[in-house]
Amino acid sequence: MYVIDFERSERGPAVRDFVRLSDAWHGRPDLHEALMTGYGRPLTPAEEEHLTVLSVLDAVSGIQYGAAHGDPELAERGRRTLARLRATNRP
């Protein structure tokens, strides 16, 4: 069971919703496939590029915020995301 928190929701590109989820599906093609099936289509090449850029921004923000606020888990997720992006050139 999962809970969705809408506290920080805002308007933005749909692909932005996949930024933090991409950490969960890394190494799990079955989860990525299930998410895309539920979404109804694969991401376009432009959306994939946008997802990469947004993932980098989110990772750097998480590292900074985690370090400044004593949240090592958030900082580690940011580092993990950057390492994954460097290794694969995609989220």
N, C-alpha and C positions, 0 to 999 in steps of 0.2 A: 504494500500500500504506500502511496506517495501523496504528499500534500504540495500543492502549488501555492506559492506566496506571491500575491499581487502587490505587495507593499511598494515596491520600487518599479512598478510597471510604467511604461511610457511609450509614446509613439516612436516607431522606428522601422527599419527594414525587417521583413519576416526572417531573413537569414540570421539576424542578431539573436533570435531565440535558440539557435543551434550552437552558439559559441560555447557555453558551459556544458552543454550536452555532449559536445565532441570529445571531452575528456572521458566521459563514461563509455563511449562506443569505441575508443581507441583499443585496438587489439581484439575487438569483438565485432566482426563483420555482420554477425547475425543481428546485433542490436542496431547497427547502422541501417541495415536492410529493412528491419521492422519499422524504424522511424521513418525512413523514406517511403515505405509502403503506406504508412499511416498519413504521411504528408501528401501523398497522392502523385508524387513525381520526383525524379532526381533533381538535384540542384543544377542550374545552368552553369556553364564555365564562369560567367561573370559573378554569379552568386558564390561559387567556390572561392574565387579570388577575394570577394568581399568578406567571406567568412574567415579567410586567412588573415586579412588586415584587422578585422574586428577581434580575432583571437589574440593577435599580438598585443593590441591595445589593452585588452582585458587582462592578459597575463602580466604585462608591465604594471598596470594599475594594481593588480592583486599583490604583486611582489612588494610594491611600495606601501600599500595600505597594510599588508600583513606585517611588514617590518616595523612600521610606525605604531601599530596598535597591538603588538604582541600576539599576532595570529599566525603562527608558523604553518598551520595547515593551508591557509590561503596563499601564503608566500610560496609554499612548496607546489601547490597546484599551478601557480604561475610559472615557476621554473620548469615543471614537468611539461607544460604546454609549449614553452619556448624550445625545450629540447626536442619534443616531438615534431614541431614545425621545422626545426633545423634538419632533423634526420629524414623527414619525408617530403618536405616542401609543400605540405598541405595539412589541414586539420584532421 
